[in-house]
Amino acid sequence: MLTLRSSPASPFGRKVGIAAGVLGLDREIEIEPADTSNPTDTVREQNPLGKIPALVLEDGMVLFDSRVILEYLDHRAGGGRIVPTDASARFAALRLQALADGIMDASILLIYEGRWRPADRHEPKWVDHQAGKVARALAALEADLPVLDTPPDVGRIALACALGYQDFRFAGRWRKDHPRLVAWLDHFAAAVPAYAATSPPT
């Protein structure tokens, strides 16, 4: 049995959950909540960075971050399932994953700015810098929408999680200006049951 250290609100943890569902490995993974802000949480021993998700293997080895975990899950499922083996498809999927992960990274930094600093100490330049990353990435994706393959590769899984996180933490404000992405996410959710199964708490 594998142990996944994560949090229901983590979009990167959700990536792992969706990948496991797509690959049929979800029953092989036990989820153990982790609190990255708690200095006594053992996740800091499992991952020196104190970040989630972290996947504890049967032999005790711990894998992180989500990109490495998805590579491992694909390997465990036989390979070539969510990480394409063809070079062109592989690098397209990894590129899309990097873009979607960047949206999530910037979005999380915006959340931390609001959570850890009082409003009168927010740094507008920093906020605008991170928000600009999200806005440019969403605009690029709206203009050049990835085809939704079944099963979805790591890039499509990451993109669904990035858009889901925008809904979860930012009240879905992205939807108004990105109708093609909205339709894409609706299609993904209908085609991939693990998307609904990993939905963060409301």
WOHUNOR-V27718 format. One line per field, one symbol per residue. ss: DSSP state (h for helix, s for strand, l for the rest). phi: phi as a letter, one per 40 degrees, with the letter a starting at -180 (. if undefined). burial: + if it has 24 or more other ideal C-beta (glycine too) atoms within 12 Angstrom, else -. A space follows every 10 residues. Layout:
ss: ???
phi: ???
burial: ???
This chain:
ss: lsssssllll hhhhhhhhhh hhhllhhhss ssslllllll llhhhhllll lllsssllll lssllhhhhh hhhhhhllll llllllhhhh hhhhhhhhhh hhhhhhhhhh hhhhhhllhh hllhhhhhhh hhhhhhhhhh hhhlllllll lllhhhhhhh hhhhhhhhhh llhhhhhlhh hhhhhhhhhh hlhhhhhlll ll
phi: .cbbcabdcc ccccdcccdc cccgbcccbb cbdbbccccc ccccccbdcg bbcbbccccg cbbacccccc ccccccchgg cbbdccdccc cccccccccc ccccdccccc cccccbbcdc bccdcccccc cccccccccc cccbcccccb cccccccccd ccccccccbb fgcccdbbcc cccccdcccc cbdccccbdc cc
burial: -++++++-++ ++++++++++ +++-++--+- ++-+-+---- --+--++--- ++++++---- -+++++++++ ++++-+---- ++++------ --+++++-++ ++++++++++ +-+------- ---------+ +-+++-++-- ++--++-++- ++++++++++ ++++++++++ ---+---+-- ++-++-+++- -+-++--+-+ --
